Amino acid sequence: MSSYRCKSVGVVGSGIQGVCTAYQLLKKNIPVTIFDKTDPLNPEYKMASYGNAGHFSPYAVLQFNRPDILNDVPKMLFSSTGPLALKWNYVHKMVPWFVEYLKNCNKKSMLHTAKYMHQILNLSIDAYEEILKEIDTTNLIEKKGIIYVWTNKNLKSRNLEIKVRNDLGIKQKFLSTNEILKLEPNLSPVFDAGVIYEDAMHARSPHGILKKIFKLFINKGGKFIKAEVKKINQINFNQTEIVTEKQSYKFEKSVIACGAFSKKITDQLGENIPLDTERGYHVHFKHMDKLIERPVIFLDRGFGLTPMNQGLRAVGTVELGGLKNPPSKKRIKYLIRCAKELLPQLDKHEDEWLGFRPTLPDFLPIIGPSKKNKNIIYAFGHHHLGWTLGAITGKIVSGIIAEEKTNLDLSPYSSARFN
Ligand SMILES: Cc1cc2nc3c(=O)[nH]c(=O)nc-3n(C[C@H](O)[C@H](O)[C@H](O)COP(=O)(O)OP(=O)(O)OC[C@H]3O[C@@H](n4cnc5c(N)ncnc54)[C@H](O)[C@@H]3O)c2cc1C
């Protein structure tokens, strides 16, 4: 424990990173104010921390910066019926991201990402348990594992994933088609094999959990201001300023946890961080959640099904197209087709949703002080794993703010790697 005590913190963003960070700061008796343009308690709140697949996936160390899929990327991009799609009007804006991505798409970077994702993923469930024991999670969380299924088409990639996970000591139990059908008898056997991660769990309502953590924060004395933050300044060595349209607020330290929207603020701070978004979609099949016991992901299709309180959520795909393009009907149709391939009994869908994964080209998040302003701390860029990593990010960021010592190697998450 350090003897230093931070006097006040402003956290921008009430997604899962912001709320968990704010909660952990309060636990250290540091006064905290969260800013968000949308109130997370509002039913209209529809950010990534609302609409994701709800997986707590501590095993998911491998990301898309892997040489085995690089050859398939152009083919996938030109097809409107695959798991990856592109909005062509956005290609030119994504060039800096692609350049960095290509630099990071090799075996060495892939293993670096896997190692440092594993470092934090491995702590992710314990960090959540600490928070979850303080809220009533009845009907919000299920601990039945997560199943991935695949066909024999991309066995080279499947074998690579299995090896990397084995090397890191991640528990995985392989399943034949029959064993999968014993666990999930309603699935159509359109796959050849799979794996279950028995220690994984899933949220039946990510938004429900987010709201409960947020309410806990408010009940313990945290403050919330509903406003869009225009910029953050460091006015002197121990004072930052959060500027909204109407007012500005002073805090000793500030945290940027705006998910895919963080770049707008970091650009103003003069840091050129190549953050972009992988857009993803979901739809619900109402009252169909009982068809499966646990999440099932079809790897070849880049999509999955999660049983949730809102219904059976068909969720996934990656679309590169920025924050402003409208949702694509083709992506929704793709999701529905994939869902019906696994469960032909599905009928009408509702609630078409588009969300924004915040993704850096090396598929590591940015967690740590801004390169230019040490009192401004970053907590964004958690791509496909931001739901899983919310609680551990909150612990790490609150530790940085309180100037506590850590045994973790945090240097790989620094924004300095891009500057
Ligand atoms: C389809 C899909 C499926 C996913 N499935 C999973 C999964 O199963 N497991 C998993 O671990 N992860 C999953 N993810 C990823 C995960 O949802 C995200 O990484 C995570 O929610 C990001 O959290 P966040 O707090 O960083 O950002 P967000 O949830 O996007 O929150 C950012 C907040 O900042 C606010 N904000 C932004 N700019 C400003 C501003 N200028 N002023 C004020 N407020 C601002 C926004 O209103 C928002 O509330 C999925 C994502 C998608 C899209």
The ligand as a Tripos MOL2 file, in Angstrom:
@<TRIPOS>MOLECULE
LIG
   53    58     1     0     0
SMALL
NO_CHARGES

@<TRIPOS>ATOM
      1 C1        -21.3510   -7.8520  -31.0320 C.3       1 LIG1
      2 C2        -20.4280   -7.7870  -29.8510 C.ar      1 LIG1
      3 C3        -20.2630   -8.9160  -29.0480 C.ar      1 LIG1
      4 C4        -19.3880   -8.8880  -27.9650 C.ar      1 LIG1
      5 N1        -19.2920   -9.9700  -27.1350 N.ar      1 LIG1
      6 C5        -18.4340   -9.9560  -26.0910 C.ar      1 LIG1
      7 C6        -18.3660  -11.0690  -25.1900 C.ar      1 LIG1
      8 O1        -19.1210  -12.0230  -25.3030 O.2       1 LIG1
      9 N2        -17.4430  -11.0360  -24.2020 N.ar      1 LIG1
     10 C7        -16.5960   -9.9790  -24.0380 C.ar      1 LIG1
     11 O2        -15.7480  -10.0300  -23.1570 O.2       1 LIG1
     12 N3        -16.7020   -8.8670  -24.8160 N.ar      1 LIG1
     13 C8        -17.5910   -8.8410  -25.8330 C.ar      1 LIG1
     14 N4        -17.6940   -7.7440  -26.6540 N.ar      1 LIG1
     15 C9        -16.8280   -6.6030  -26.4210 C.3       1 LIG1
     16 C10       -17.3260   -5.7260  -25.3010 C.3       1 LIG1
     17 O3        -18.7220   -5.5540  -25.3850 O.3       1 LIG1
     18 C11       -16.6290   -4.3530  -25.3410 C.3       1 LIG1
     19 O4        -15.2290   -4.5210  -25.4860 O.3       1 LIG1
     20 C12       -16.8880   -3.5920  -24.0510 C.3       1 LIG1
     21 O5        -18.2700   -3.5210  -23.8080 O.3       1 LIG1
     22 C13       -16.2890   -2.2110  -24.1280 C.3       1 LIG1
     23 O6        -16.5850   -1.5850  -22.9120 O.3       1 LIG1
     24 P1        -16.1950   -0.0710  -22.6700 P.3       1 LIG1
     25 O7        -16.5990    0.2900  -21.3020 O.co2     1 LIG1
     26 O8        -14.7710    0.1100  -23.0680 O.co2     1 LIG1
     27 O9        -17.0240    0.7240  -23.7990 O.3       1 LIG1
     28 P2        -18.6010    0.9900  -23.9880 P.3       1 LIG1
     29 O10       -19.4140   -0.0910  -23.4490 O.co2     1 LIG1
     30 O11       -18.7470    1.3290  -25.4370 O.co2     1 LIG1
     31 O12       -18.8450    2.2680  -23.1080 O.3       1 LIG1
     32 C14       -18.2520    3.5110  -23.4390 C.3       1 LIG1
     33 C15       -19.0780    4.5850  -22.7690 C.3       1 LIG1
     34 O13       -18.4710    5.8520  -23.0110 O.3       1 LIG1
     35 C16       -19.4890    6.8010  -23.2760 C.3       1 LIG1
     36 N5        -18.8930    7.8910  -24.0390 N.ar      1 LIG1
     37 C17       -18.2330    7.8150  -25.2090 C.ar      1 LIG1
     38 N6        -17.7790    9.0260  -25.5740 N.ar      1 LIG1
     39 C18       -18.1760    9.8960  -24.6180 C.ar      1 LIG1
     40 C19       -17.9950   11.3050  -24.4100 C.ar      1 LIG1
     41 N7        -17.3020   12.0590  -25.2700 N.pl3     1 LIG1
     42 N8        -18.5340   11.8820  -23.3090 N.ar      1 LIG1
     43 C20       -19.2400   11.1240  -22.4160 C.ar      1 LIG1
     44 N9        -19.4210    9.7960  -22.5410 N.ar      1 LIG1
     45 C21       -18.8880    9.1910  -23.6240 C.ar      1 LIG1
     46 C22       -20.5440    6.0060  -24.0500 C.3       1 LIG1
     47 O14       -21.8100    6.6310  -23.9920 O.3       1 LIG1
     48 C23       -20.4940    4.6680  -23.3240 C.3       1 LIG1
     49 O15       -21.4160    4.6000  -22.2690 O.3       1 LIG1
     50 C24       -18.6130   -7.7210  -27.7080 C.ar      1 LIG1
     51 C25       -18.8240   -6.5770  -28.4900 C.ar      1 LIG1
     52 C26       -19.7290   -6.5950  -29.5390 C.ar      1 LIG1
     53 C27       -19.9500   -5.3600  -30.3580 C.3       1 LIG1
@<TRIPOS>BOND
     1     1     2 1
     2     2     3 ar
     3     2    52 ar
     4     3     4 ar
     5     4     5 ar
     6     4    50 ar
     7     5     6 ar
     8     6     7 ar
     9     6    13 1
    10     7     8 2
    11     7     9 ar
    12     9    10 ar
    13    10    11 2
    14    10    12 ar
    15    12    13 ar
    16    13    14 ar
    17    14    15 1
    18    14    50 ar
    19    15    16 1
    20    16    17 1
    21    16    18 1
    22    18    19 1
    23    18    20 1
    24    20    21 1
    25    20    22 1
    26    22    23 1
    27    23    24 1
    28    24    25 2
    29    24    26 1
    30    24    27 1
    31    27    28 1
    32    28    29 2
    33    28    30 1
    34    28    31 1
    35    31    32 1
    36    32    33 1
    37    33    34 1
    38    33    48 1
    39    34    35 1
    40    35    36 1
    41    35    46 1
    42    36    37 ar
    43    36    45 ar
    44    37    38 ar
    45    38    39 ar
    46    39    40 ar
    47    39    45 ar
    48    40    41 1
    49    40    42 ar
    50    42    43 ar
    51    43    44 ar
    52    44    45 ar
    53    46    47 1
    54    46    48 1
    55    48    49 1
    56    50    51 ar
    57    51    52 ar
    58    52    53 1
@<TRIPOS>SUBSTRUCTURE
     1 LIG1         1 GROUP 0 **** ****
